[in-house]
């Protein structure tokens, strides 16, 4: 399909993965596992403590993404907890007790109409992309909350989306037959979605920004539908808070921060979209569950 022999592809992939420039991971599908509670959490930190606080938060498995930002908050985290009580405990007790944390503000996610699974680097031709995606669309089904064995399998695939059955079983403490029996169902049902991600620094989109927007509830569906064609949009979250829309966007340059805001405001003017705040990422500590180094490369876990 790419006009390159398999040995060359394997060799190049091994180099990309070893250098932390690209990696494969799995994530629990929010459309299937609707019991999980997710939230954007702003963390205000005393300046000299930022790295230490970020290191502690990045080590937490329920912290999916973590970044240092310019603006009103030092750290912005994306969390996933099993329920509201656990979310309240983690934010209100655990994070608040970390030395250096001054305050937090939580934006509960009620829906994520656009996720990282929808993002494309746009380097494949349409026919190449169609061939790549042929037969890969899962049949989504409503599932009960993941049990302990399913969660253990998910954890290992979040660490390495290309791990084999034997490796998953050994690291998760499960029998090989258990993993072999459960894994196909987790993937075919769409409960687990496998993604290939890339370091932002080599993606052609070196700048990352998060926008907090306010949209009349009656227009939310139209707005999110219109945003699907927005270049660089990695995540669109509908949240419960003073601003009800959070956009996570990758951009080609700092100049694009306000150009994109101007583009959105003009394009969606009739739908009363208002950008209330924006935060440019200074450093990403964690991205989609993967810890990154200061150069934005994935750290081998």
C-alpha positions in Angstrom: 0.0 0.0 0.0 2.8 2.4 0.8 5.2 1.1 -1.8 7.8 0.0 0.9 8.7 -3.5 1.7 7.7 -4.9 5.2 11.3 -5.2 6.4 11.9 -1.5 5.8 8.6 -0.5 7.5 9.5 -2.7 10.5 12.9 -1.2 10.8 11.7 2.4 10.5 8.9 1.8 13.0 11.4 0.3 15.5 13.5 3.5 15.2 10.5 5.8 15.7 9.3 3.9 18.7 12.8 3.6 20.3 13.3 7.4 19.9 9.9 8.1 21.5 8.6 9.8 18.3 5.7 7.4 17.7 3.9 4.8 19.7 0.8 2.6 19.8 -1.5 2.5 22.7 -5.1 1.6 23.6 -7.7 3.6 25.4 -11.1 2.8 26.8 -13.8 4.1 24.5 -15.8 6.8 26.2 -18.8 6.0 24.0 -18.9 2.5 25.4 -17.7 2.8 28.9 -20.1 5.5 30.0 -19.6 4.9 33.7 -16.2 6.5 33.7 -16.2 10.1 34.9 -13.8 12.4 33.1 -12.8 16.0 33.8 -10.4 18.8 32.9 -8.8 20.0 36.1 -7.0 23.3 36.4 -4.2 23.3 39.0 -2.7 26.5 40.4 0.8 25.8 41.7 3.5 27.9 43.5 6.0 28.5 40.7 9.1 26.8 42.2 7.0 23.6 42.8 5.6 23.1 39.3 8.0 20.4 38.2 7.6 18.5 41.4 3.8 18.6 41.4 3.7 17.7 37.7 6.0 14.7 38.3 3.6 13.4 41.1 0.5 13.9 38.9 2.0 12.3 35.8 2.7 9.1 37.8 -1.0 8.7 38.5 -2.7 6.2 36.1 -6.0 8.2 36.1 -4.2 11.3 34.9 -4.5 10.9 31.1 -2.9 14.1 30.0 -1.0 16.8 31.8 0.5 20.0 30.6 2.2 23.2 31.8 0.4 26.2 30.3 0.6 30.0 30.0 -2.3 31.9 31.5 -4.3 31.6 34.7 -3.5 28.1 35.6 0.0 26.5 35.8 -1.1 22.9 35.1 -4.0 21.5 33.2 -4.9 17.9 33.6 -7.3 15.5 31.9 -8.6 12.9 34.5 -10.6 9.7 34.3 -12.1 8.2 37.5 -14.7 5.5 38.1 -17.3 7.7 39.6 -18.0 11.2 40.9 -17.0 10.2 44.5 -13.6 9.0 43.3 -13.2 12.2 41.2 -14.0 14.4 44.2 -11.7 12.4 46.5 -8.8 12.6 44.0 -9.1 16.3 43.2 -10.3 17.6 46.6 -8.1 15.5 48.8 -5.2 14.0 46.9 -4.3 16.8 44.5 -5.1 19.5 47.1 -2.8 17.8 49.6 0.3 17.9 47.3 2.8 20.4 48.5 2.8 23.5 46.3 -0.8 23.2 45.1 -2.7 26.4 45.8 -6.1 25.6 44.2 -8.0 23.6 41.7 -10.9 24.1 39.4 -12.8 21.1 37.9 -14.7 21.0 34.6 -16.7 17.7 34.4 -17.0 16.3 30.9 -20.5 15.4 30.0 -19.7 14.4 26.4 -16.7 14.2 24.1 -18.1 14.4 20.5 -14.6 14.6 19.0 -11.6 12.7 20.4 -8.0 11.9 19.5 -9.3 8.8 17.6 -10.8 11.2 15.1 -7.5 13.1 14.5 -5.4 12.4 11.4 -1.9 13.6 10.4 -3.2 13.9 6.8 -0.2 12.3 5.1 -2.0 9.4 3.6 -3.8 9.7 0.3 -7.6 9.1 0.4 -7.3 5.6 -1.1 -4.4 4.7 1.2 -6.4 5.8 4.2 -9.5 3.8 3.0 -7.4 0.7 2.6 -5.9 1.2 6.1 -9.3 1.6 7.8 -11.1 -1.1 5.8 -12.7 -3.6 8.2 -11.4 -1.8 11.2 -14.6 -0.2 12.4 -15.8 -2.0 15.6 -19.5 -2.8 16.3 -20.1 -0.6 19.3 -22.1 -2.1 22.1 -23.1 -1.0 25.6 -21.0 -2.9 28.1 -21.0 -3.1 31.9 -18.1 -1.5 33.7 -14.9 -3.3 33.1 -14.2 -6.0 35.7 -10.7 -6.4 37.2 -9.4 -8.7 34.5 -10.6 -6.5 31.7 -9.1 -3.4 33.4 -5.8 -5.2 33.8 -5.7 -6.0 30.1 -6.7 -2.4 29.2 -3.9 -1.1 31.4 -1.2 -3.2 29.7 -2.5 -2.1 26.2 -2.5 1.5 27.3 1.2 1.0 28.1 1.9 -0.8 24.8 -0.8 -1.2 22.2 1.3 -3.8 20.3 1.9 -6.1 23.3 1.3 -9.8 22.6 -1.0 -12.1 24.5 1.8 -13.7 26.5 3.3 -10.4 27.5 -0.1 -9.0 28.6 -0.8 -12.1 30.7 2.6 -12.0 32.4 2.5 -8.3 33.2 -1.2 -8.3 34.3 -0.9 -11.5 36.3 -3.6 -13.3 34.3 -3.7 -16.6 32.5 -2.9 -16.7 28.8 -6.2 -18.4 28.1 -8.0 -15.6 29.9 -6.3 -12.9 27.9 -6.8 -14.8 24.6 -10.5 -15.2 25.4 -11.3 -11.7 26.5 -9.1 -9.5 24.2 -11.0 -10.1 20.9 -14.3 -9.1 22.6 -12.7 -5.9 24.1 -11.4 -4.9 20.6 -14.3 -6.0 18.4 -16.9 -4.3 20.6 -15.0 -1.0 20.6 -14.5 -1.1 24.3 -10.8 -0.7 23.7 -9.7 1.5 20.8 -6.1 1.2 19.6 -4.3 4.3 18.3 -1.0 5.3 16.9 0.2 8.6 18.3 3.1 10.8 17.4 5.3 13.4 19.2 3.8 16.8 18.6 7.3 18.2 18.0 7.7 16.2 14.8 4.1 16.2 13.7 4.2 19.6 11.9 2.0 21.0 14.6 4.6 22.1 17.3 2.2 24.4 19.2 -0.6 23.2 21.4 -3.4 25.3 22.8 -6.6 24.7 24.8 -9.6 27.0 24.3 -12.5 27.5 26.8 -15.6 28.5 25.0 -19.2 29.3 25.8 -22.0 28.1 23.5 -25.8 28.3 24.1 -27.0 24.8 24.9 -29.4 24.8 22.0 -26.5 25.2 19.5 -24.1 22.7 21.0 -24.8 20.0 18.5 -24.5 22.3 15.5 -21.3 23.8 16.8 -19.6 20.4 17.5 -20.6 19.2 14.1 -19.1 22.2 12.4 -15.9 21.9 14.4 -15.2 18.4 13.0 -13.5 20.0 10.0 -11.3 22.3 12.1 -7.6 21.4 11.3 -5.6 20.3 14.3 -8.5 19.7 16.6 -7.5 16.9 18.9 -10.3 16.9 21.4 -13.7 18.6 21.8 -15.3 18.2 25.2 -18.7 19.4 26.4 -18.3 20.3 30.1 -20.4 21.3 33.0 -19.2 24.7 34.1 -19.2 28.5 33.3 -17.7 27.6 29.9 -19.3 24.6 28.4 -16.9 23.7 25.6 -13.2 22.9 25.8 -11.1 22.6 22.6 -7.7 21.0 22.5 -5.9 22.0 19.3 -2.5 21.5 17.7 -1.3 24.4 15.6 1.5 25.1 13.2 2.8 28.3 14.9 2.1 30.7 17.8 0.5 33.1 15.3 -2.2 30.6 14.7 -3.4 30.8 18.3 -5.4 34.0 17.6 -6.0 33.2 13.9 -7.8 30.0 14.9 -9.9 31.9 17.5 -10.8 34.5 14.9 -11.7 31.8 12.4 -14.0 30.0 14.9 -15.6 33.2 16.0 -16.4 34.3 12.4 -17.4 30.9 11.1 -19.7 30.2 14.0 -20.9 33.8 14.7 -24.5 32.9 14.0 -24.4 30.2 16.7 -23.2 32.7 19.4 -19.9 31.0 20.1 -17.7 33.0 22.5 -14.1 32.1 23.3 -13.7 33.0 27.0 -10.1 32.0 27.6 -7.1 30.2 25.9 -4.1 28.5 27.3 -0.9 27.8 25.2 1.0 24.7 26.3 4.6 25.4 27.4 5.4 21.7 28.1 3.5 18.4 27.9 4.3 16.0 30.8 1.8 13.3 29.7 -0.2 12.7 26.6 -2.9 10.0 26.2 -1.5 8.1 29.2 2.1 8.3 28.0 4.7 10.1 30.0 6.8 12.5 27.8 10.3 13.9 28.4 11.2 17.6 28.1 11.6 17.2 24.3 8.1 15.8 24.0 9.3 12.2 23.3 7.5 9.2 24.8 9.3 7.7 27.8 9.6 3.9 27.5 7.6 2.5 30.4 
